Amino acid sequence: MPTFGNLLGKRVEVCYRAGDVHMTITGNLALDTGKRIHLEERFSQGGRSKTLRIEVPYGSIVRIREVPAPAQLEAVS
């Protein structure tokens, strides 16, 4: 099973299985335990800062790839 330590701290898009459904989530790769990865996304809602944390087991990962950070996306447009 591959590890994703080389992507730590980078913005990634993860496609994973949740039962019979494939789902995609984008966030910063915060942790790779060797059995699962932890993604983190920070945002503001109602003037308050919030953090969303998602844990995805290795066995559920279909693909993972690095994507540009949001500021880089705006610069390209």
Stockholm file with secondary structure:
# STOCKHOLM 1.0

chainA/1-77         MPTFGNLLGKRVEVCYRAGDVHMTITGNLALDTGKRIHLEERFSQGGRSKTLRIEVPYGSIVRIREVPAPAQLEAVS
#=GR chainA/1-77 SS CCCCGGGTTSEEEEEEEETTEEEEEEEEEEEECSSEEEEEEEEEETTEEEEEEEEEEGGGEEEEEECCCHHHHHHHC
#=GC SS_cons        CCCCGGGTTSEEEEEEEETTEEEEEEEEEEEECSSEEEEEEEEEETTEEEEEEEEEEGGGEEEEEECCCHHHHHHHC
//
